[in-house]
Amino acid sequence: MDWHDVLDRAIPQPPPTPADPAALVAAGKKAVRRRQAVAVAGTALLVAAVIGLGSAYAPWRDRAAPTPPIATQSDADEAPGVYPTQPPLSDASPLRYDFDTKEVTFHDGWEEAGRIERKEIRRLLGHDYAQLFLAATDGRKTIYANFMNPTEIAYADAAQTNGKSLSEWAEDVAAHHVKPRWSVGGSIRVGGGWTVTREIDNPLDYDLPWDSDAAVAEREGMEVWILFSGDRPKSGGGGQGYGVAYAAPGQTIDEYLAHEKERIDGEMAASAGGYSAAMSEAVEFGTGSELVPAENGVEILEQVTDPDLGEKFAEGATRSAAARITIKGKERVAIAREKDGLALVYTIEVAEERRSEDRSTRSLEDVLAIVKANETNEETGGGSLFP
């Protein structure tokens, strides 16, 4: 599922995301060394990643919930390849829309009761908000559906929309975003008249300082699934991100979370790892390519010259080095390169693994391998640290 597309279409007010690393070039060595910057490198990003200060951690809270307004327990023996999927025709999902052929089909005994197409949608809601709003009825019950893309379809029982027409419901959907908010260790909060009917603590089974949270939220016969994940920073700052999916009849948040957990675990297993990098004055070049402490409280434990971090790092460098250091007792890896008379130094902190059993002490060689993998990544272009 393309979560960026989901958020753009379904929730036109997406959360902030980490900025791309800026090119760090300056006129002089002292000026450069005093400019502080952060570069976030190549983590296999979770669908729902959040960084924030949290309240007290309450492991595995799972509050019971009322029966969802549309979604029901699936009888499937195993989860489908993607979640959510467009459900088969039934009395709970009596209409289907083929995004390729533009054909609409109805469940036996059901017929179209109204539609809003793109021209009218643009007038009501803005450019390209959704593909199609449709209503279907069997003479006794009416179902509204918002077809945004093949995996994001919102369903609502018209009887639970406080008497709204299809047009009024469409405007209401656009006006009342779920706007989920969460801090590590806290509870998910929602806005716009939505109500959290079930919350599941740590569905991804992370260990502090990492945490995850999921929730079902309902509003006027419509249901969404929310998934957050992130780490509690050691100091303030950060942003937040999340994944939101409209619930589909016959599918449940439990199946959705199992699917997301498997997918995320696979992505993390295939990842080279992530790290943060900040410009530093902790060390500097001494004689030749040797690094020496440049501040009080810095100790160099081991170092290597000319580390292999790829062609972009080596090109034009007159000297380079990397070292495992401690800064007031906290271990870091420093990477330094001098080019055109300008020396840049970064301290590297590798992202902590999300589960305690995966955490281990990394050697200098391990950290350099992670940095090299991200700096030479052809898909991202690499070379984000050293211009």
C-alpha positions as CSV (number, residue, x, y, z in Angstrom):
1,M,0.0,0.0,0.0
2,D,1.2,3.5,-0.8
3,W,0.8,5.2,2.5
4,H,1.8,8.6,1.1
5,D,-1.0,8.3,-1.4
6,V,-3.3,7.3,1.4
7,L,-2.5,10.2,3.5
8,D,-2.6,12.7,0.6
9,R,-6.0,11.5,-0.5
10,A,-7.7,10.5,2.7
11,I,-6.3,13.0,5.1
12,P,-5.3,16.2,3.4
13,Q,-3.3,17.4,6.4
14,P,-0.5,14.9,6.7
15,P,1.9,15.0,9.7
16,P,5.4,16.4,9.5
17,T,8.1,14.1,8.2
18,P,11.8,14.3,8.7
19,A,13.5,16.7,6.4
20,D,16.1,15.4,3.9
21,P,19.7,16.1,4.8
22,A,21.0,19.4,3.5
23,A,24.2,19.8,1.6
24,L,26.6,21.0,4.2
25,V,29.1,23.3,2.6
26,A,30.7,26.4,4.2
27,A,33.3,29.0,3.4
28,G,35.7,28.2,6.2
29,K,36.7,25.4,8.6
30,K,35.7,27.2,11.8
31,A,32.4,28.4,10.3
32,V,31.6,24.9,9.1
33,R,32.5,23.2,12.4
34,R,30.2,25.6,14.3
35,R,27.2,24.9,12.1
36,Q,25.1,22.2,13.7
37,A,23.1,19.9,11.4
38,V,21.4,16.5,11.5
39,A,21.4,14.0,8.7
40,V,19.1,11.1,8.9
41,A,20.4,8.2,6.8
42,G,18.6,5.4,5.0
43,T,16.6,3.6,7.6
44,A,14.0,1.2,6.1
45,L,11.2,3.5,7.3
46,L,8.2,2.0,9.1
47,V,4.8,2.8,7.7
48,A,4.0,4.4,11.0
49,A,7.0,6.1,12.6
50,V,6.8,8.6,15.4
51,I,9.4,10.4,17.5
52,G,8.2,12.2,20.6
53,L,8.3,12.3,24.4
54,G,5.8,9.9,26.0
55,S,3.9,9.4,29.2
56,A,4.1,6.4,31.5
57,Y,4.4,3.1,29.5
58,A,1.5,0.7,30.0
59,P,2.4,-2.6,28.3
60,W,-0.2,-4.5,26.3
61,R,-3.3,-2.5,27.1
62,D,-6.1,-3.9,25.0
63,R,-9.5,-2.3,25.8
64,A,-12.6,-4.1,24.6
65,A,-14.7,-2.3,22.1
66,P,-18.3,-2.1,20.9
67,T,-19.1,-4.0,17.7
68,P,-17.7,-2.0,14.8
69,P,-20.4,-0.3,12.7
70,I,-19.5,-1.9,9.3
71,A,-16.4,-4.2,9.6
72,T,-17.0,-7.8,10.7
73,Q,-14.9,-10.8,11.6
74,S,-13.3,-12.4,8.6
75,D,-13.8,-16.1,7.9
76,A,-10.6,-16.2,5.8
77,D,-8.0,-18.8,6.9
78,E,-5.1,-16.5,6.2
79,A,-4.5,-12.8,5.6
80,P,-4.6,-11.5,2.0
81,G,-1.5,-10.1,0.4
82,V,-2.4,-6.4,1.2
83,Y,-4.6,-4.7,3.8
84,P,-7.2,-3.5,3.5
85,T,-8.5,-5.1,0.3
86,Q,-11.6,-4.2,-1.6
87,P,-14.0,-6.7,-0.1
88,P,-16.3,-9.1,-2.0
89,L,-19.9,-8.2,-2.7
90,S,-22.1,-8.7,0.4
91,D,-24.9,-6.9,2.2
92,A,-22.1,-5.0,4.2
93,S,-20.2,-4.0,1.0
94,P,-22.9,-4.2,-1.7
95,L,-21.0,-2.2,-4.4
96,R,-17.6,-2.5,-6.1
97,Y,-15.7,-0.1,-8.3
98,D,-13.1,-1.2,-10.8
99,F,-10.5,1.5,-11.0
100,D,-9.2,0.3,-14.3
101,T,-12.5,-0.2,-16.2
102,K,-14.5,2.4,-14.2
103,E,-17.3,-0.3,-13.9
104,V,-19.5,-0.4,-10.9
105,T,-21.1,-3.8,-9.9
106,F,-23.7,-4.4,-7.2
107,H,-24.6,-7.3,-4.9
108,D,-27.8,-9.2,-5.7
109,G,-30.8,-7.2,-4.7
110,W,-28.9,-3.9,-4.5
111,E,-29.0,-1.0,-6.9
112,E,-27.4,2.5,-7.3
113,A,-29.0,5.2,-5.1
114,G,-26.7,8.1,-6.0
115,R,-23.2,9.1,-7.1
116,I,-20.8,12.0,-7.0
117,E,-18.2,11.9,-9.7
118,R,-14.9,13.8,-10.1
119,K,-16.3,17.1,-11.4
120,E,-18.7,17.5,-8.6
121,I,-16.2,16.1,-6.1
122,R,-13.7,18.8,-7.1
123,R,-16.4,21.4,-6.5
124,L,-17.4,20.1,-3.1
125,L,-14.0,18.9,-1.8
126,G,-11.2,20.2,-3.9
127,H,-9.1,18.9,-6.8
128,D,-8.7,15.1,-7.0
129,Y,-9.9,14.3,-3.5
130,A,-11.4,11.0,-4.5
131,Q,-12.3,8.9,-7.5
132,L,-16.0,8.4,-6.8
133,F,-18.7,8.6,-4.1
134,L,-21.5,6.1,-4.5
135,A,-24.6,5.0,-2.6
136,A,-26.4,1.6,-3.0
137,T,-29.7,0.5,-1.5
138,D,-31.7,-2.7,-1.3
139,G,-34.9,-0.8,-0.5
140,R,-34.4,-1.2,3.3
141,K,-30.8,-0.2,3.9
142,T,-28.5,2.3,2.2
143,I,-24.7,2.1,2.2
144,Y,-22.4,5.0,1.3
145,A,-18.9,4.3,-0.2
146,N,-16.0,6.6,-1.0
147,F,-13.6,5.0,-3.5
148,M,-10.3,6.8,-3.2
149,N,-8.0,4.1,-4.6
150,P,-8.1,0.3,-4.8
151,T,-7.0,-0.2,-1.2
152,E,-8.6,2.9,0.5
153,I,-12.4,2.7,0.4
154,A,-14.6,4.1,3.1
155,Y,-18.0,2.5,3.9
156,A,-20.8,3.9,6.0
157,D,-24.3,2.8,6.9
158,A,-26.4,5.8,5.8
159,A,-28.7,5.2,8.8
160,Q,-25.8,6.1,11.1
161,T,-24.9,9.4,9.4
162,N,-27.6,11.5,11.2
163,G,-29.8,11.7,8.1
164,K,-27.1,13.1,5.7
165,S,-27.5,12.8,2.0
166,L,-24.6,11.4,-0.1
167,S,-23.4,14.9,-0.9
168,E,-23.7,16.0,2.7
169,W,-21.8,12.8,3.8
170,A,-19.1,13.5,1.3
171,E,-18.6,17.0,2.6
172,D,-18.6,15.7,6.1
173,V,-15.9,13.1,5.3
174,A,-13.7,15.9,4.0
175,A,-14.4,18.2,6.9
176,H,-13.8,15.8,9.7
177,H,-10.3,14.2,9.5
178,V,-9.4,11.7,12.1
179,K,-6.2,13.6,12.9
180,P,-4.6,10.9,15.2
181,R,-2.0,12.0,17.7
182,W,0.3,9.9,19.8
183,S,3.4,10.1,22.0
184,V,5.5,7.1,22.9
185,G,3.9,5.4,25.9
186,G,0.7,7.4,25.7
187,S,-2.7,6.8,24.2
188,I,-3.9,7.6,20.7
189,R,-6.1,10.6,20.5
190,V,-8.3,11.6,17.5
191,G,-10.2,14.7,16.4
192,G,-13.1,15.8,14.3
193,G,-15.8,13.9,16.3
194,W,-14.1,10.5,16.0
195,T,-14.2,8.2,18.9
196,V,-11.5,5.5,19.8
197,T,-13.5,2.3,20.4
198,R,-10.5,0.0,20.8
199,E,-6.8,0.6,21.5
200,I,-4.1,-2.1,21.3
201,D,-0.8,-1.3,23.1
202,N,2.4,-2.4,21.4
203,P,1.0,-4.6,18.6
204,L,4.5,-4.7,17.0
205,D,6.0,-6.1,20.2
206,Y,8.8,-3.5,20.6
207,D,10.8,-2.9,23.7
208,L,11.4,0.5,25.2
209,P,12.6,3.1,24.2
210,W,10.7,1.8,21.1
211,D,7.0,1.4,21.3
212,S,3.9,1.0,19.1
213,D,0.2,1.6,19.4
214,A,-2.9,0.9,17.3
215,A,-6.5,1.9,17.5
216,V,-9.9,1.6,16.0
217,A,-11.8,4.9,15.6
218,E,-15.4,5.3,14.6
219,R,-17.5,8.3,13.4
220,E,-21.1,8.1,12.1
221,G,-21.0,4.6,10.8
222,M,-17.4,4.9,9.4
223,E,-14.4,3.1,10.9
224,V,-10.6,3.6,10.5
225,W,-7.6,1.6,11.7
226,I,-4.6,3.6,13.1
227,L,-1.1,2.3,13.6
228,F,1.8,4.2,15.2
229,S,5.4,3.2,15.9
230,G,8.4,5.1,17.2
231,D,11.1,5.6,19.8
232,R,11.3,7.8,22.8
233,P,14.1,10.2,22.3
234,K,16.7,10.9,25.0
235,S,15.9,14.6,24.7
236,G,13.1,16.7,23.3
237,G,12.2,17.3,19.7
238,G,11.2,15.1,16.9
239,G,8.1,14.8,14.7
240,Q,5.4,12.3,14.2
241,G,3.9,10.1,11.4
242,Y,1.2,7.5,11.2
243,G,-0.6,5.0,9.1
244,V,-4.4,5.2,8.7
245,A,-6.6,2.8,6.8
246,Y,-10.3,2.8,6.3
247,A,-11.8,-0.5,7.7
248,A,-13.2,-2.9,5.1
249,P,-16.2,-5.1,5.7
250,G,-15.1,-8.7,6.5
251,Q,-11.6,-7.6,7.6
252,T,-10.4,-6.7,11.1
253,I,-7.7,-4.6,12.7
254,D,-6.2,-7.8,14.2
255,E,-5.6,-9.2,10.7
256,Y,-4.4,-5.8,9.5
257,L,-1.9,-5.6,12.3
258,A,-0.6,-9.1,11.8
259,H,-0.1,-8.3,8.1
260,E,1.7,-5.0,8.9
261,K,3.9,-6.7,11.5
262,E,5.0,-9.3,9.0
263,R,5.7,-6.7,6.3
264,I,7.6,-4.4,8.6
265,D,9.7,-7.2,10.1
266,G,10.6,-8.2,6.5
267,E,11.7,-4.7,5.6
268,M,13.7,-4.3,8.7
269,A,15.5,-7.6,8.2
270,A,16.5,-6.5,4.7
271,S,17.6,-3.1,5.8
272,A,21.3,-2.1,6.2
273,G,20.3,-0.1,9.3
274,G,19.7,3.5,10.1
275,Y,21.7,6.2,12.0
276,S,21.8,9.8,12.8
277,A,24.8,12.0,12.0
278,A,25.6,15.4,13.5
279,M,28.4,17.8,12.7
280,S,30.9,17.7,15.5
281,E,33.9,19.4,17.1
282,A,34.8,16.4,19.2
283,V,37.9,15.4,17.2
284,E,40.1,17.0,14.6
285,F,43.1,15.9,12.5
286,G,46.4,15.9,14.1
287,T,49.5,14.7,12.3
288,G,48.7,13.1,9.0
289,S,45.4,11.3,9.1
290,E,45.5,10.8,12.9
291,L,42.4,12.0,14.8
292,V,43.0,13.7,18.1
293,P,40.5,15.0,20.8
294,A,39.5,18.6,20.2
295,E,37.3,19.0,23.3
296,N,37.4,18.1,26.9
297,G,35.8,14.8,27.8
298,V,36.6,13.1,24.5
299,E,38.5,9.9,24.5
300,I,39.6,8.0,21.3
301,L,39.3,4.2,21.8
302,E,40.4,3.1,18.3
303,Q,40.7,4.5,14.9
304,V,41.4,3.7,11.2
305,T,42.7,5.9,8.4
306,D,41.1,6.1,4.9
307,P,37.9,4.2,5.8
308,D,36.1,2.7,2.8
309,L,32.8,4.6,2.6
310,G,32.4,4.7,-1.1
311,E,33.7,6.7,-4.1
312,K,31.9,9.9,-3.2
313,F,33.6,9.9,0.2
314,A,37.0,9.2,-1.2
315,E,36.9,11.5,-4.2
316,G,39.1,14.5,-3.7
317,A,39.9,13.7,-0.1
318,T,43.4,14.6,1.0
319,R,43.0,12.7,4.3
320,S,40.2,10.8,6.1
321,A,39.8,8.8,9.2
322,A,37.2,7.2,11.5
323,A,37.3,6.5,15.2
324,R,35.3,4.9,18.0
325,I,35.2,7.6,20.7
326,T,33.5,8.5,23.9
327,I,32.1,11.9,24.6
328,K,31.7,12.3,28.4
329,G,31.3,8.6,28.6
330,K,28.8,8.2,25.7
331,E,30.2,6.1,22.9
332,R,30.0,7.3,19.3
333,V,31.8,6.9,16.0
334,A,33.5,9.9,14.5
335,I,34.1,10.2,10.7
336,A,36.3,12.9,9.4
337,R,37.4,14.0,5.9
338,E,39.5,16.8,4.6
339,K,38.9,18.1,1.0
340,D,40.0,21.4,-0.6
341,G,41.5,22.4,2.7
342,L,38.1,22.0,4.5
343,A,37.7,19.4,7.2
344,L,34.3,18.0,8.1
345,V,33.7,15.8,11.2
346,Y,30.5,13.9,12.0
347,T,29.6,11.8,15.0
348,I,27.4,8.8,14.2
349,E,24.8,7.2,16.4
350,V,23.2,4.0,15.1
351,A,19.5,3.7,15.6
352,E,18.6,1.3,18.4
353,E,17.0,-2.0,17.4
354,R,13.3,-2.1,18.1
355,R,13.4,-5.4,20.0
356,S,15.8,-6.1,22.9
357,E,16.9,-9.5,21.6
358,D,18.2,-7.7,18.4
359,R,20.2,-5.2,20.3
360,S,24.0,-5.7,20.5
361,T,27.2,-3.7,20.8
362,R,28.5,-2.7,17.3
363,S,32.1,-2.5,16.5
364,L,33.7,0.4,14.5
365,E,33.7,-1.9,11.5
366,D,30.0,-2.6,11.9
367,V,29.1,1.1,12.1
368,L,31.2,2.0,9.1
369,A,29.5,-0.8,7.1
370,I,26.1,0.6,7.9
371,V,27.2,4.1,6.9
372,K,28.7,2.8,3.7
373,A,25.6,0.9,2.8
374,N,23.5,4.1,3.0
375,E,26.1,6.4,1.5
376,T,26.5,4.2,-1.6
377,N,22.8,3.3,-2.0
378,E,22.0,3.7,-5.7
379,E,18.3,4.0,-5.1
380,T,18.6,7.1,-2.8
381,G,21.7,8.5,-4.6
382,G,23.8,8.2,-1.4
383,G,26.5,10.7,-0.5
384,S,24.3,12.7,1.9
385,L,27.0,13.3,4.5
386,F,30.1,14.6,2.7
387,P,29.6,16.9,-0.3
